[in-house]
Amino acid sequence: MGRVGTITHRERHIGGFDIVHVKDVLDRTFATRVTNIFVIGEGTKPWISLPKGKGVKLTISEERDQRRRAKAQE
């Protein structure tokens, strides 16, 4: 499962792996190797349609709260 965000910074490491820093719509930042990055748009405008949630990874507690709210509404 992937995450969607805007590339904020790229660190070039000679003889090692290049690291890319990414920020999602909830202002959470994460870093990964450049080989794990797949560009799907320019800036904040995607070239493809995104599913519900727009590629934002929720924390375990946020997922739990969502499940509880959905179950309570049934």
Contacts in CASP RR format, 6 or more apart in sequence:
PFRMAT RR
TARGET T0000
AUTHOR 0000-0000-0000
METHOD contacts of the structure
MODEL  1
MGRVGTITHRERHIGGFDIVHVKDVLDRTFATRVTNIFVIGEGTKPWISL
PKGKGVKLTISEERDQRRRAKAQE
1 57 0 8 1.000
2 55 0 8 1.000
2 57 0 8 1.000
3 22 0 8 1.000
3 24 0 8 1.000
3 30 0 8 1.000
3 55 0 8 1.000
3 56 0 8 1.000
3 57 0 8 1.000
4 24 0 8 1.000
4 25 0 8 1.000
4 40 0 8 1.000
4 46 0 8 1.000
4 50 0 8 1.000
4 54 0 8 1.000
4 55 0 8 1.000
4 56 0 8 1.000
5 22 0 8 1.000
5 23 0 8 1.000
5 24 0 8 1.000
5 25 0 8 1.000
5 55 0 8 1.000
6 22 0 8 1.000
6 23 0 8 1.000
6 24 0 8 1.000
6 43 0 8 1.000
6 44 0 8 1.000
7 20 0 8 1.000
7 21 0 8 1.000
7 22 0 8 1.000
7 37 0 8 1.000
7 39 0 8 1.000
8 21 0 8 1.000
8 22 0 8 1.000
8 23 0 8 1.000
8 29 0 8 1.000
9 20 0 8 1.000
9 21 0 8 1.000
10 18 0 8 1.000
10 19 0 8 1.000
10 20 0 8 1.000
10 21 0 8 1.000
10 34 0 8 1.000
11 18 0 8 1.000
11 19 0 8 1.000
11 20 0 8 1.000
11 21 0 8 1.000
12 18 0 8 1.000
13 19 0 8 1.000
17 33 0 8 1.000
17 34 0 8 1.000
17 35 0 8 1.000
18 33 0 8 1.000
18 34 0 8 1.000
19 31 0 8 1.000
19 32 0 8 1.000
19 33 0 8 1.000
19 34 0 8 1.000
20 31 0 8 1.000
20 32 0 8 1.000
20 33 0 8 1.000
20 34 0 8 1.000
20 37 0 8 1.000
21 29 0 8 1.000
21 30 0 8 1.000
21 31 0 8 1.000
22 29 0 8 1.000
22 30 0 8 1.000
22 31 0 8 1.000
22 32 0 8 1.000
22 37 0 8 1.000
23 29 0 8 1.000
24 30 0 8 1.000
24 55 0 8 1.000
24 56 0 8 1.000
24 57 0 8 1.000
25 54 0 8 1.000
25 56 0 8 1.000
26 56 0 8 1.000
40 46 0 8 1.000
40 47 0 8 1.000
40 48 0 8 1.000
41 47 0 8 1.000
41 48 0 8 1.000
58 66 0 8 1.000
END
